Amino acid sequence: MKSRIVVILISILYVYVFFNRFDDLSSVSFKWDKMGYYSFLPAVFIYHDLKTLSFYPDVVSKYDLAADKKYYATYEQPNGNRLNKYSVGVALLEWPGFWIADTYVRNTSHFDEDGFSTPYQVSVALSGILFTVLGLIFLRSFLNRYYTDGVTSLTLLCIGIGTNLYFYTAFDFGMSHQFSFGLFACMLYFTGRWYRLGKLKDACALAITAGFIALVRPINIIVLLVPLLWGIYNVETLRERLHFYYAKYKQIIIALAFFALILMIQFVYWKLISGKWILDTYKEETFNFAHTHIFKGLFGYRKGWFVYTPIALIGIFGFYMLWRQYKQLVPALTVYFSVAIFLTFSWHDWWYGGGFGARALVESLAVLSLPLAAFIAAIVKSNKYLRITGITVLVALIGLNMFQVYQSAKGTLPYDMINRQYYWRVFGKVKATDEDRKYLMTSEDFINDME
């Protein structure tokens, strides 16, 4: 019961922060990547122009969405069409909110029916909040299978407002990460149900969820390592799993058909625009596996995961407790995080542009909830002094995250160019001075940090 109240309170906080962050909701905006993810919807339902995207220059100029890049993140094809480099998944999940906003706009004279005016922007923000909340709901049900409601409650608080999920849900809407977080949480829930109950409906739900995970952010397909390796930790459990797969092979075939059907949406779009079924839409953007930036990605002051989301480090420590409590779950999560961290920080743009912390790992927080809950369960069962100390540290880290998110929203912690000197100069400050800003990264620092 406590955990249900926690989810409700976090939901209220998200909505309250969003509607009170802006002096005027018209200042909410689809900028850069957000426009790319979303623009499929107005292209199809308002402009009826998915192929050439001829409406781009007007809306980019009108709403200042991508500076002077009138066709931002699109590529002209030999056949004259323009290809949006982003996947269609985010737009599909934003569609219900878009439909509501579009219906409202068409029945009022207050806003432009261009797909980018204020009601459309608000609808996308609320869609992201909805998916984060759905993720917390599924995560609650999943965690309660393993831990007490009190442990689940504190875990949800840590994930919901103690990490940069809070930033990308309530402050910086329109990216893929809050949608992916919700889908990751659903995946965990249906993984547990399928292996526990062995029902076709759960296998299909898992496959459909996996399809949307790949459709929203293709690299996230690696999270399927979790259901694939779920519960396997020795030869005996591997043998049992293979027997399970053999017994459920008909379910697996049906589930794979649903998975492929979801992915076909992307393939059909590529074929429609370019004439090819398979494309690399990121062109020169690529991985550099010989030169990763794992240490900078985890501990660096620019976007370090453990610097701006220190509760994630607690979650990593929780793997030891999880091994002692549910060792059958550890190998799947360990393999996933090893691969995810390696791939995330092998990307050429390892800091992932402007943002707060390591945004590419936001969705992984759903998976990290298990070792985090294991850590919390361990300190709750420990002696009085360790329990008080542990809970105090978690509450302090939640407070630190909320304050740093506020600093980011105010520009005290800018979207990029932060280094160690600047971080500690503004630590605890609401507003940065001109003298403080002299300590931000220089252009030379920026170039060196890429190497």
Secondary structure, DSSP 8 states (H G I E B T S, - for coil): -HHHHHHHHHHHHHHHHHHHH-SSGGG----THHHHHHTHHHHHHTS--TTT-TTHHHHHHHHTSSTT-TTTTEEE-TTS-EEESS-SHHHHHHHHHHHHHHHHHHT-SSS-SSS-SHHHHHHHHHHHHHHHHHHHHHHHHHHTTTS-HHHHHHHHHHHHHSSTHHHHHHTSTTSSHHHHHHHHHHHHHHHHHHHHH--HHHHHHHHHHHHHHHHH-GGGGGGGHHHHHTT--SHHHHHHHHHHHHHTHHHHHHHHHHHHHHHHHHHHHHHHHHS-S---TTTT--B-TTS--HHHHHH-TTT-HHHH-HHHHHHHHHHHHHHHHHGGGHHHHHHHHHHHHHHHTTBTTTT-SSSSS-GGGTTTHHHHHHHHHHHHHHHHTS-HHHHHHHHHHHHHHHHHHHHHHHHHHHTSS-SS---HHHHHHSTT-SS--HHHHTTS--HHHHHHHH-
